[in-house]
Amino acid sequence: MKKSESTQNEKGFKVGDIVSWSSQAAGTTTTKVGTVVEVVPAGREPTKMARAVGSTRKHVSYVVDVPRFAKKSKQPLKPESYWPIVSLLSMHVVDGANNARTDQWASDAQ
């Protein structure tokens, strides 16, 4: 087993954990924060996404819902689902709590 695969398998996130990661596109780096909604077993595709992008993965991976809000009214919209690269994920810290859960995140997002 490669070192990167070992590290990815040791992440151990659970449904409800708040995670963050950064991605780059068109010269801009964006940090996304969301809730783990599915733990995807190795060799399987996510079931919580309408369309899984990419092939199956050789390690446990996660589907993460990122909250979205209307630009003008700031009303909550349907979350956007992502299947991020596991090695980029880290537990998101909310109010100093290292293992933030969905209920804490929901109150902070408002």
C-alpha positions in Angstrom: 0.0 0.0 0.0 1.3 3.4 -0.9 1.9 6.0 1.8 -0.8 8.3 0.4 -3.4 5.5 0.4 -2.6 4.7 4.1 -3.0 8.4 5.1 -6.3 8.7 3.2 -7.7 5.6 4.9 -6.8 7.0 8.4 -9.0 10.2 8.0 -11.9 8.4 9.7 -14.6 11.1 9.2 -18.1 10.2 10.1 -21.5 11.4 8.7 -22.2 14.7 10.4 -18.5 15.8 10.7 -17.7 19.3 9.4 -14.8 19.3 7.0 -13.0 21.8 4.8 -10.7 21.7 1.8 -9.3 24.1 -0.8 -9.5 23.8 -4.5 -8.1 25.8 -7.4 -9.7 26.9 -10.7 -8.9 29.7 -13.1 -6.1 31.0 -10.9 -8.4 31.3 -7.8 -8.2 29.3 -4.6 -11.5 28.5 -2.9 -11.9 27.0 0.5 -15.1 25.0 0.9 -16.6 23.9 4.3 -19.4 21.4 4.5 -20.9 18.4 6.2 -20.0 14.8 5.5 -23.3 13.1 4.3 -21.9 9.8 3.1 -18.9 7.5 3.8 -18.2 5.8 0.5 -16.5 2.4 0.8 -13.4 1.6 -1.3 -14.3 0.5 -4.9 -17.8 2.0 -4.8 -19.5 5.1 -6.1 -21.4 7.6 -4.0 -25.2 7.0 -3.7 -26.0 10.5 -2.3 -25.0 12.3 -5.6 -27.1 12.5 -8.7 -24.0 12.1 -10.8 -20.7 10.9 -9.4 -17.8 12.5 -11.2 -14.7 10.3 -11.6 -14.2 6.6 -11.3 -14.4 4.5 -8.1 -11.6 5.1 -5.6 -9.3 2.5 -4.0 -9.9 3.9 -0.5 -12.7 5.1 1.7 -14.0 8.5 0.5 -16.6 11.0 1.5 -19.5 13.0 0.0 -19.7 16.5 1.4 -22.7 18.9 1.2 -21.7 22.5 1.1 -24.4 25.0 2.1 -25.4 27.6 -0.5 -27.3 30.9 0.0 -29.1 33.2 -2.4 -27.0 36.2 -3.3 -29.5 38.9 -2.6 -31.9 37.4 -0.1 -29.3 35.2 1.7 -32.0 32.5 1.9 -30.7 29.0 2.1 -30.7 27.0 -1.1 -30.2 23.3 -1.7 -26.7 22.3 -0.7 -24.1 21.5 -3.4 -22.7 18.0 -3.1 -19.0 17.3 -3.7 -16.8 14.1 -3.7 -13.5 15.7 -2.8 -10.0 14.2 -2.8 -9.7 12.7 0.6 -6.1 13.8 1.2 -7.2 17.4 0.9 -9.9 17.1 3.7 -9.4 18.2 7.2 -11.7 18.6 10.2 -13.1 22.1 10.3 -12.7 24.0 13.6 -15.9 25.8 14.8 -15.6 28.0 17.9 -12.4 26.1 19.0 -14.2 22.7 18.8 -12.1 20.3 16.8 -14.9 17.7 16.1 -17.7 20.0 15.0 -21.0 18.4 14.2 -23.9 19.4 11.9 -25.9 21.1 14.7 -23.0 23.4 15.7 -22.4 24.2 12.0 -26.1 25.1 11.3 -26.2 27.6 14.2 -22.9 29.2 13.0 -24.1 29.5 9.4 -27.0 31.8 10.2 
